[in-house]
């Protein structure tokens, strides 16, 4: 019997925003970046946003969904886990 992996935090960002894309690219090169699921809101399916998050909210501000389902918004999303 093996244990199942915990779901990864999901970081939602606006892939059409040059500033957002540049910042995310920098963070994705950092150690531990593979522990996060990076979701480009400009290109994802609506179903990938999950409960309580609209595309508009995700495009307006960086969002992180923790494995427990809670959301963290804005710059705090980069430091939350």
N, C-alpha and C positions, 0 to 999 in steps of 0.2 A: 504494500500500500504506500502511495506517495502523497505528500501534502500538495494541495493546489496553491499556485502562486497568488499573492494578493494582487488585486488590480492596481495598475499604475495610476498615479495622478495624471489628469488630462489637462494640458495647458492649451487654451483656445486663444488664437491670435489672428489678426487681420492680415492675411497674406497679400492683400492689395496695397497695404500701407508700407512705403519704402522704409520708414523709420522703424516700424514694428518688425519688418522682415530682417533688417540689419541687426536689431537687438536680439531677436530670436536666433539668428544665425550665430551670433557671438556666444550665446548661452548654450546652444547645442554642441559647441566644441568643448565645453567644460566637462571635467570629470563628473560622472553621475548623470549626465544628460540622457543617457539611455534608460534611466529609471523613470522617465517621464514620457507620456504619449503626447506628441506635439500635433495639434489639430489646426489646420489652416481653415478658418471659418469661411473664407471667401470661396473655398472649393469643396467643403465637406457636405455630406447629406444632412438634412435637418435632423434626422434621427440620431446622428452622432453627437448632437448637442445635449441630449438627455433632458431630464425633468428640470423645470424651473429656469432654463436658460434659453432665451430667444436669440436668433441670429443678430437682431439689432443690438441687443445688449452686449453680445460677444464681439461685434464689430466696433462698438463704441469704446470698449474698455477691455483690457486683458483680463481673462478669467481662468481660474484654476479650479477643477473639480477634484477634491480629495477622494481617496478610495472609499471613504464613508459616505460620499455623495454630496457633502457640503461644498459650497462655492466660496472662493476668495476672489476679490476683485481688485483690479488696479496693480500698482507696483508691488504690493504685498504678495501677489500671486507668484512672483519670482522667488520669494524666500519661503513661502509656505510649503508644507508637504503633507 
